[in-house]
């Protein structure tokens, strides 16, 4: 989803905002964001390393309660 000439890092910033709006940070959501925002493999890896393990509101385990 490249929109012509964008400032360096703009696609990554948009992907982070998009993930935040959806409240999902799982690998599938990050992969969707990488494709949607035309991220480089390095940018996708950054998202996985920094956001991939965060649990969203609907990702609670039974021990944590609902």
Secondary structure, DSSP 8 states (H G I E B T S, - for coil): ---SS--TTHHHHHHHHHHHHHT--SHHHHHHHHHHTT--HHHHHHHHHHHTT---TT---GGG--
